[in-house]
Amino acid sequence: MLEITFSLTAWEYFEGLLVSSLKRIFPRAGFLVFPIIMLIGLFGVLRLSSDPWTLLAYALSATAVLFLLLAVVPAWRAIQSVRDPQRSSASTWKIGEKRMTVAAGRGEAKVGWKTFERPMETWHLFLLHSAADKRSVYILPKRAFQGDAERERFREMAKKAYGKFV
């Protein structure tokens, strides 16, 4: 059984929410290319420009605005989490082969691995999405684990429950 205790920083909260929402909105890399192709086609049809460099600049500008808009909500929620003492308080996770016990400022919960969808891993975080509520995500910072051996143990338990990481 692994036991980790941590408090999320605003940056970790922001990163977790941003990655989670982008993964939900753009499940495949091809969906990132689709808006660019549509914008280039739209500008070509409207004859706003026939210059390929201008079309590319329009498409890149529109894509940048889209990503900035997508980052506003996670940034706002991260700022709120830092200001709320209950959300920014330390939580302790006891992670076993079949279930986990999560103790935080609001209480304690025992949950099974099937409570979550397939876990995701970023450079700094493990993300566990709720199977019941698609918008809820549990964020585990990798720094909370004692070392590479504990992180690998967590990966093995998750792989045993789900088959693989996303």
N, C-alpha and C positions, 0 to 999 in steps of 0.2 A: 504494500500500500504506500502510495506517495502522499506526502502532506506538504502543501505549499501555502504560504501566507504572503499577501501582497496588497498594495494599494495602487490603483491605476493612476497614471499621470494623465494630464489633459492630452498630451501628444499621443499616448497609447490609445486613449479612448477615441480620439479623432481618427487615428490610423485604422483602428478596428472598424469603426462605423463607415468610413470612406471605402475601405476595401470590401466590406460586406455589401454596401449599397451598389457599388460598381459591379460586383459579381452578380448581384440580383438583376440589375438593369441590363448589363451586357454579359450574358453567360458565356459567350464565345468571342474570341478576338475578331471574328468576321463582322460582328455587329458594330465594332468600332469603325470599320472601313465603310459600312453601309451609309452612314450619314454623309460622309465625305463624297462618296459617289453621287448620292442624291443631290447634294448642294451643287456640285460641278454640273450635273445635268440640268438642274433648275436654272442656274445662271446662264448656261448655254442656250436653253430654250427661250428664256426671256431676253436673250441677246444683250445682257448687261455687259458682256465682254466676250470676245473670241480669243483673247490672249490667254494661253495656257497658264502663264505665271500669275496673272491676275485671278484666274479661276482658282488656282491652288491657294493663293493668299486669302481669298474669300472663304474657301473651305476650311483652311487652318484657323482662321479667325473665328469662324462659327463654332468649330470644334473646341477651341480654347474657351469660348464663352460658355458652352455647354458644360465643360468640366468644372469651370469656376462655379457655375450655378449648382452643380451636383456637390460641390465641396462646402457650400454655405451651411447647409443643415447639419452635417456632422461637426463642423467647427462651432456652431452655436450650441449644440448639445454638449460638446466637450467643455466649453466655457461654463455652461450651467452645472456640469458634473463637478467641476473644481469648486464651485461656490456652494454646493450642497454638501454639508458634512456627512450625511448618511450615505450618499453615493460615493464620496471620496474616502470613506473609512476602509480600514483593512478588512479583507475577507480571507477565510481559511478554507481551502479545498482539501479534502481527504479523498484521494482518487484510488479506487480499487478496480479489480477485473470486471465486476458486474455492475457496480454503482458508485456514486460519489456522494459525499456529504459536503454541502456548501454552507458555511456559517459566516454570516455578515451582520452588519449593524441592525438589519431588519428582522433577523431570526435565523433559523437553520432549516435546511431542506435536504431531503434525501432523494436523489434522482438516479435513474438508470441510464445507461448509455443510449438506450433507444429514445430517451427524451429529446435527444439532439439528432440533427441530420449529420451527414458525413462532415467531419471537421475539416477546417481549412488551416493552412499554415502560411504565414508571411515571414519576412526576415526576422521580425521582432515578436510576433504574437502567434498564439493558437486561437482560432475562432471556432466556437461551437454555436451553431444556429439552432434555435428552438424548432422542433418538428411541428409543434402545435401552432405557434405564432411565427410566421415567416420573417417578421420584422425584428424579432428579439434575437440578440446575439450575446453570448457570454465570451468575454475577452480574457485570455490567460497570457500574461506577458512571459516570454521565455526567461527573462531575468529572475523570475520567481523560483525557478528550479535551481537546485544546488549545483548542477553541472551538466555536462553532455550526457552522462549516464542516466540521469533522471529524465531529461528531455527524450532520450531514446526509449526509455521505459514507458513514458506517456504515449509516444508514437506507436509502440508495440501494442499497448492496451487498446488504443483507438483502432489500429489496423485489425486487431482481433474482433472488435465489435462491428467494424464497417467494411473491412476489406482493404481500404486505402484512403489516403488523404486526397483532398482536392487541391 
